[in-house]
Amino acid sequence: DAVNDFRESPAGTLRINAPRAACDWILAPLIGRFLTAHPGMRLELVDDDNLVDIVAKGFDAGVRFGESLQQDMVAVPLGGPVSVAIVGSPDYFNRYPAPRHPSDLVNHNCVRFRFSGSGAIYKWEFTVDDRIVEYEVGGSLTISDSIFSVEAALDGIGLAYTFDALVFDHLKSKRLRRVLSAYSPTFPGFFMYYPSRRQQPPKLKAFVDHVQSHSGTR
């Protein structure tokens, strides 16, 4: 029976927790090839922008920024550093002058991000005088989906704080315009992390090896 081919595998399901941006940008393009190469594997990918205790929540591994990792975790890089981009639509900049300094954001409509777990609003981080400075921004729209900020910017709602790789095509087509580039920081890239190499199950090793071989991080 063909249906039985897709029952839970004896080894169980590999469960990965990752922020939405990492799911869309890094993991999603690799999953099809991974499942094709490992036909007996079952994978559950949960997108979650909150900081999660992967052990307590029953995940085999998680994906987060380097600076967000716990010290006792094994970390595997998924690509290089990532750069921040602050973007808005031409329509938005027809209504508001482009900010020249992060302090100018007090006069702008910024798409804010709220962590659904803690309820905290993310403060926009900029490099000012060679150090990272946090700015509390205001705006008419607050979201808990990091990808949706780009859509909001495209719709002319306000400025979005995102990754340059996620808006490259929109910048090239001039649907979005980038501002505050001189102050935009670069952060350690995404890392896949898990508790211990000694406890690494074969299903996780297979996925880590696949991701590394296809993301140029070996």
C-alpha positions as CSV (number, residue, x, y, z in Angstrom):
1,D,0.0,0.0,0.0
2,A,1.5,3.3,-1.1
3,V,0.0,5.2,1.8
4,N,2.0,3.1,4.2
5,D,5.2,4.4,2.7
6,F,4.6,7.7,4.5
7,R,3.9,6.5,8.0
8,E,6.1,7.6,10.8
9,S,9.6,6.2,10.3
10,P,11.1,3.9,13.0
11,A,13.8,6.5,13.7
12,G,11.2,9.1,14.4
13,T,10.8,12.6,12.9
14,L,13.7,15.1,12.8
15,R,12.3,18.3,14.4
16,I,14.0,21.7,13.6
17,N,13.0,25.0,15.1
18,A,14.1,28.1,13.2
19,P,13.2,31.8,12.7
20,R,11.0,32.5,9.7
21,A,13.8,34.3,7.8
22,A,16.1,31.3,8.1
23,C,13.3,28.9,7.0
24,D,12.6,31.0,3.9
25,W,16.1,32.0,3.1
26,I,18.3,29.1,4.1
27,L,16.4,25.9,4.9
28,A,13.5,25.8,2.5
29,P,15.6,25.6,-0.7
30,L,17.5,22.6,0.8
31,I,14.6,20.5,2.2
32,G,13.4,19.0,-1.1
33,R,16.8,17.8,-2.0
34,F,17.4,16.4,1.5
35,L,14.1,14.4,1.5
36,T,14.8,13.1,-2.0
37,A,18.3,12.0,-0.9
38,H,16.9,10.4,2.3
39,P,13.6,8.8,1.3
40,G,13.1,7.2,4.7
41,M,13.5,10.5,6.6
42,R,10.7,12.5,8.2
43,L,11.3,16.2,8.9
44,E,9.2,18.8,10.8
45,L,10.3,22.4,10.3
46,V,8.7,24.8,12.8
47,D,9.2,28.5,12.1
48,D,9.4,30.5,15.3
49,D,11.0,33.9,15.8
50,N,11.2,33.5,19.6
51,L,14.2,32.2,21.5
52,V,13.2,28.6,22.3
53,D,14.6,26.0,24.6
54,I,14.9,23.3,22.0
55,V,15.5,20.5,24.5
56,A,12.4,21.3,26.6
57,K,10.3,21.7,23.5
58,G,11.4,18.4,22.0
59,F,13.4,19.7,19.0
60,D,16.5,17.9,17.7
61,A,18.1,21.2,16.7
62,G,17.4,24.9,16.3
63,V,18.6,27.7,14.1
64,R,19.5,31.1,15.4
65,F,21.9,34.0,15.1
66,G,25.4,33.3,16.5
67,E,25.1,35.8,19.3
68,S,21.8,34.2,20.5
69,L,23.3,30.7,21.1
70,Q,23.7,29.2,24.5
71,Q,27.3,28.5,25.5
72,D,26.7,24.7,26.0
73,M,25.4,24.2,22.4
74,V,27.3,22.7,19.4
75,A,27.0,25.3,16.7
76,V,27.3,24.8,12.9
77,P,27.5,27.9,10.7
78,L,24.9,28.2,7.9
79,G,26.6,30.6,5.6
80,G,28.5,33.8,6.4
81,P,27.7,37.1,8.3
82,V,24.4,38.8,7.4
83,S,23.9,42.6,6.9
84,V,20.9,44.6,8.0
85,A,19.0,46.8,5.5
86,I,16.5,49.5,6.3
87,V,14.2,49.9,3.4
88,G,11.1,51.9,2.3
89,S,9.1,52.2,-0.9
90,P,9.3,55.1,-3.4
91,D,5.8,56.1,-2.3
92,Y,6.8,56.3,1.3
93,F,9.8,58.5,0.5
94,N,7.5,60.8,-1.5
95,R,5.7,61.4,1.7
96,Y,8.7,61.5,4.2
97,P,12.3,62.6,3.7
98,A,14.8,59.9,4.0
99,P,16.5,59.6,7.4
100,R,20.1,60.6,7.5
101,H,20.9,59.3,11.0
102,P,19.2,56.6,13.2
103,S,18.0,59.4,15.5
104,D,15.9,60.7,12.6
105,L,13.7,57.6,12.9
106,V,11.7,59.3,15.6
107,N,10.0,61.1,12.7
108,H,9.3,58.0,10.7
109,N,6.7,55.2,10.6
110,C,8.6,52.1,11.4
111,V,7.3,48.5,11.1
112,R,7.9,47.2,14.6
113,F,8.5,43.5,15.6
114,R,7.1,42.0,18.7
115,F,8.4,38.7,20.1
116,S,5.2,36.7,20.6
117,G,6.8,34.7,23.4
118,S,8.1,37.5,25.7
119,G,5.9,40.3,24.3
120,A,9.0,42.5,24.0
121,I,9.4,44.9,21.1
122,Y,12.6,44.6,19.2
123,K,14.8,47.7,19.3
124,W,16.5,48.5,16.0
125,E,20.3,48.2,16.3
126,F,22.7,50.4,14.5
127,T,26.5,51.0,14.4
128,V,27.1,54.5,15.7
129,D,30.6,55.6,16.6
130,D,31.9,52.1,16.2
131,R,29.5,50.5,18.7
132,I,26.0,49.0,18.6
133,V,23.3,51.4,19.7
134,E,19.7,50.3,20.2
135,Y,16.8,52.6,19.1
136,E,13.2,52.3,20.2
137,V,11.2,53.1,17.1
138,G,7.5,53.9,16.8
139,G,5.0,53.1,14.0
140,S,1.5,52.3,13.1
141,L,2.1,48.6,12.5
142,T,3.5,46.0,14.8
143,I,4.0,42.4,13.6
144,S,5.3,39.1,14.9
145,D,6.3,37.7,11.5
146,S,9.8,38.9,10.5
147,I,9.2,38.3,6.8
148,F,6.0,40.4,6.7
149,S,7.9,43.6,7.4
150,V,9.2,43.5,3.8
151,E,5.7,43.2,2.4
152,A,4.6,46.2,4.6
153,A,7.5,48.2,3.2
154,L,6.5,47.3,-0.3
155,D,3.0,48.5,0.4
156,G,4.3,51.9,1.5
157,I,3.2,51.5,5.2
158,G,6.6,52.3,6.6
159,L,10.3,51.5,7.0
160,A,11.4,47.9,7.5
161,Y,14.4,46.6,9.4
162,T,15.4,43.4,7.6
163,F,18.3,41.5,6.0
164,D,19.8,42.8,2.7
165,A,19.6,39.3,1.1
166,L,15.8,39.3,1.6
167,V,15.4,42.6,-0.3
168,F,18.1,42.3,-2.9
169,D,15.6,41.8,-5.8
170,H,13.3,44.6,-4.6
171,L,16.3,47.0,-4.4
172,K,17.4,46.0,-7.9
173,S,14.0,46.6,-9.3
174,K,13.7,49.9,-7.4
175,R,10.5,48.7,-5.6
176,L,12.4,49.5,-2.4
177,R,15.1,52.0,-1.5
178,R,17.7,51.5,1.1
179,V,18.6,54.1,3.7
180,L,21.0,54.5,6.7
181,S,23.5,52.1,5.0
182,A,26.4,53.7,6.8
183,Y,24.9,52.8,10.1
184,S,23.6,49.3,9.2
185,P,25.4,46.6,11.2
186,T,26.6,43.2,10.1
187,F,25.9,40.3,12.5
188,P,27.1,36.8,12.8
189,G,25.1,34.6,10.4
190,F,22.7,31.8,11.2
191,F,23.9,28.8,13.1
192,M,22.3,25.4,13.5
193,Y,22.8,24.2,17.1
194,Y,22.1,21.1,19.2
195,P,23.1,20.0,22.7
196,S,26.0,17.5,22.2
197,R,27.9,15.7,19.5
198,R,27.9,12.5,21.7
199,Q,24.1,12.5,21.5
200,Q,23.8,13.5,17.9
201,P,21.3,11.0,16.3
202,P,22.0,9.7,12.8
203,K,19.0,11.7,11.4
204,L,20.4,15.0,12.7
205,K,23.9,14.2,11.4
206,A,22.5,13.5,8.0
207,F,20.7,16.8,7.9
208,V,23.6,18.8,9.2
209,D,25.9,17.2,6.6
210,H,23.4,18.0,3.8
211,V,23.0,21.6,4.9
212,Q,26.7,22.2,5.2
213,S,27.4,20.6,1.8
214,H,24.8,22.7,0.0
215,S,25.5,26.0,1.8
216,G,29.2,26.2,1.3
217,T,30.1,26.1,5.0
218,R,32.3,23.0,5.1
